[in-house]
């Protein structure tokens, strides 16, 4: 069904390029730098993810930055010339870049006063955001109005969940999630944080577990406790270039939640990977309301 508006998102959703292409979802590419070179996250199109994590392991320090208003204007204006726009954005509480989205919207609506331009703050990022985008597109393809689709995302964003851990605490310390001292002692004692996406739209470390094996068990139990209607879901496992561990986690989840419809395993993209680092493992699904 031909819609009078376009549904769009950004690459911080980690929505695979193949999925976005197949569904016709335009994606704003978020910037990062590696080894002094500027790049845009293309959600796997160029296949740079393994190289990216190899460089991090070798000591490279990638950086992310805000996308300027001018760049958003270049993405949005060709659409607003023809149709209305529904933009599904990553969490406003992880970056101030959404202010540039709002600024671009204000400028474009002044230029095209007959158009509508709705921005939805998912209070999510990466896999949880991708789940919201995919369901939103399902409704979009059914012919639902822009208001209906936007409202569904707002009503269900607290149900998009992730339970995860990291491979190296120094990346959390660098991002201010933990202190450098905590990172040093945590590494010495093999203590790993269990991290979730909180109600505020920020990543929250809510538990500490000793040993990688126990960490995975905790992720599995947290998932089993929180997931709803597993028989109707494809759970997403995200990993920071540790595919064998991702398969182990998948096996544990299948055993613990035998009614789970399916599991899809995906490597994390460079922008998200810049903040969590190699060795990241995450279970992503739709569940009840976020706990924290």
Order of alpha helices (4+ residues) and beta strands (2+ residues): beta-alpha-beta-beta-beta-alpha-beta-alpha-beta-alpha-beta-alpha-alpha-beta-alpha-alpha-beta-beta-alpha-beta-alpha-beta-alpha-beta
